[in-house]
Amino acid sequence: MINIPIGDWFLARSEAFKILVEKFKQHKQATNVSFLRVKDKHYNYDRKINELQARVKELEFILEILNAPKIKIKKKKRQQ
């Protein structure tokens, strides 16, 4: 024999309970969709930041090469 409390049985049969369960289900789905949207935006921002960091490093390397002192080779004078 299954022991089901009478209060739970009445609660499960009531319309108000069914409406609350449906609203909770909709809220849960909406929250999940919102978090997925935020997660996607965060991923896109991270990807863009990484691309920009790579560009900055490349530009820094180019500037470093341009500002590097040029090596001059002088010929040795012969002693007479």
ZAMARGU-4260 file (C-alpha; in steps of 0.2 Angstrom, whole numbers, plus 5000, padded with zeros to 4 digits):
<rodrens>
0) 5000/5000/5000 | 5007/5017/4995 | 5007/5030/5009 | 5003/5047/5001 | 4999/5061/5013
5) 4982/5069/5010 | 4988/5087/5010 | 5000/5082/4996 | 4987/5073/4986 | 4975/5088/4987
10) 4989/5100/4983 | 4994/5090/4967 | 4976/5091/4961 | 4973/5109/4964 | 4974/5121/4949
15) 4984/5134/4959 | 4998/5122/4961 | 4998/5117/4943 | 4999/5136/4938 | 5013/5138/4950
20) 5023/5123/4943 | 5020/5130/4925 | 5026/5147/4930 | 5041/5140/4938 | 5045/5129/4923
25) 5044/5145/4912 | 5055/5155/4924 | 5068/5141/4924 | 5068/5141/4905 | 5069/5160/4903
30) 5083/5160/4916 | 5093/5146/4906 | 5091/5156/4890 | 5097/5172/4898 | 5112/5164/4905
35) 5116/5156/4888 | 5115/5173/4880 | 5127/5181/4893 | 5139/5166/4891 | 5139/5168/4872
40) 5143/5187/4874 | 5156/5183/4886 | 5164/5171/4874 | 5164/5184/4860 | 5172/5197/4871
45) 5185/5185/4876 | 5189/5181/4858 | 5189/5199/4852 | 5201/5203/4867 | 5213/5189/4862
50) 5213/5195/4844 | 5217/5213/4849 | 5231/5207/4861 | 5239/5197/4847 | 5238/5213/4836
55) 5246/5223/4850 | 5260/5211/4852 | 5263/5210/4833 | 5264/5230/4833 | 5275/5230/4848
60) 5287/5218/4839 | 5287/5229/4823 | 5291/5244/4833 | 5305/5235/4843 | 5313/5231/4826
65) 5311/5248/4819 | 5319/5256/4835 | 5333/5244/4836 | 5350/5252/4834 | 5358/5248/4817
70) 5374/5239/4818 | 5388/5248/4808 | 5403/5238/4803 | 5419/5249/4802 | 5434/5243/4792
75) 5450/5242/4802 | 5463/5254/4797 | 5480/5246/4793 | 5494/5251/4803 | 5510/5257/4793
</rodrens>
